[in-house]
Amino acid sequence: MIDPTLLATTAVAALSPYFLEAAKGAAGKAGEDAYAGGKKLFEWLKQKLTGDAQKALERVEADPGNSDKQAALRVGLSEALEADSGLHTELASLLQSLPQVMGSQQSNQVGDGNTTAQALGKNIHINIGGKN
């Protein structure tokens, strides 16, 4: 079973593109996919969450760029998932069904002998070997 905190973090991160696209109107195929997937997740959360977690979701909806409100939603959702294994299973399944939205990453390194690894997506395995 996926850790509830990790699942909550993933869900809140998946909502970000939805709120961004909702604010500016879905633009392009990637925007439409992000909007549709985020809307599905948002509607599901609105239906399933109660109490403090529901209030946290409403606050994120009103101010989606506020990291403190996102953190409160992560905590409330994580607690709800810990308390209800059925909710946990449903959310994990829903997140697996959502379209994957492209992202970008950047790494800047200065100096010698640096190693970096970045990953984006599902089922990623990174092995970094040491010097011989």
C-alpha positions in Angstrom: 0.0 0.0 0.0 1.3 3.5 -0.9 2.2 5.7 2.0 -0.8 8.0 2.7 1.4 11.1 2.8 3.0 10.3 -0.6 -0.4 9.6 -2.0 -1.8 12.9 -0.7 1.3 14.8 -2.0 0.8 13.2 -5.5 -2.9 14.2 -5.5 -2.3 17.8 -4.5 0.5 18.0 -7.2 -2.0 16.6 -9.7 -4.4 19.4 -8.9 -2.0 22.2 -9.8 -2.3 21.9 -13.6 -6.1 21.8 -13.2 -6.3 25.0 -11.3 -3.8 26.7 -13.6 -5.6 25.7 -16.7 -9.0 26.6 -15.2 -7.7 30.1 -14.5 -6.5 30.7 -18.0 -8.7 28.3 -20.0 -7.4 25.0 -21.3 -4.8 25.7 -24.0 -3.5 23.0 -26.2 -3.7 19.2 -25.9 -1.5 19.0 -22.8 -3.5 21.7 -21.2 -6.8 20.0 -22.0 -5.5 16.7 -20.6 -4.3 18.4 -17.4 -7.6 20.2 -17.1 -9.7 17.0 -17.6 -7.6 14.9 -15.3 -7.4 17.6 -12.6 -11.2 18.3 -12.9 -11.9 14.6 -12.4 -9.7 14.4 -9.3 -11.0 17.7 -7.9 -14.6 16.6 -8.3 -13.8 13.2 -6.7 -12.1 14.9 -3.7 -15.0 17.4 -3.3 -17.4 14.4 -3.1 -15.3 12.3 -0.8 -13.6 14.7 1.7 -15.3 15.9 4.8 -14.4 18.2 7.7 -11.0 19.9 7.8 -9.8 18.2 4.6 -12.9 19.5 2.7 -12.2 23.0 4.0 -8.6 22.7 3.0 -9.6 21.7 -0.5 -11.9 24.8 -0.7 -9.1 27.0 0.4 -6.8 25.6 -2.3 -9.5 26.1 -4.9 -9.8 29.8 -3.9 -6.0 30.3 -3.8 -4.3 27.5 -5.7 -0.8 29.1 -5.7 -0.7 29.4 -2.0 1.8 26.7 -0.7 0.6 26.9 2.9 -3.0 26.1 1.7 -1.6 23.2 -0.4 0.3 21.9 2.6 -2.8 22.0 4.7 -4.6 20.0 2.1 -1.8 17.5 2.0 -2.0 17.0 5.7 -5.9 16.8 5.8 -5.9 14.4 2.8 -3.2 12.2 4.3 -5.1 12.0 7.6 -8.3 11.0 5.7 -6.4 8.4 3.8 -4.9 6.9 7.0 -8.4 6.7 8.5 -10.1 5.1 5.5 -8.4 2.4 3.6 -11.2 2.3 1.0 -10.6 6.0 0.3 -6.9 5.3 0.0 -7.5 2.5 -2.6 -9.9 4.6 -4.6 -7.6 7.6 -4.7 -4.6 5.4 -5.7 -6.7 3.9 -8.5 -7.9 7.3 -9.7 -4.4 8.8 -9.8 -3.2 5.8 -11.9 -6.0 6.5 -14.4 -5.2 10.2 -14.9 -3.3 11.3 -18.0 0.3 12.1 -17.5 1.2 15.7 -18.1 4.6 16.6 -19.5 6.9 18.4 -17.2 10.4 19.9 -17.4 13.4 19.7 -15.2 16.7 21.6 -15.0 19.9 21.0 -13.2 22.9 23.3 -13.0 26.2 22.0 -11.5 29.4 23.8 -10.9 32.7 22.0 -10.2 34.2 18.6 -10.9 33.0 15.1 -10.1 29.4 16.0 -9.8 26.6 13.4 -10.4 23.0 14.2 -10.9 19.9 12.2 -11.8 16.4 13.5 -12.7 13.3 11.5 -13.4 9.8 12.4 -14.4 7.0 9.9 -15.0 6.1 6.4 -13.8 8.0 3.2 -13.1 11.4 4.9 -13.2 14.5 3.2 -11.9 17.8 5.1 -11.6 21.1 3.5 -10.7 24.2 5.6 -10.2 27.5 3.8 -9.8 30.5 5.1 -8.0 33.9 5.6 -9.3 36.2 2.5 -9.6 
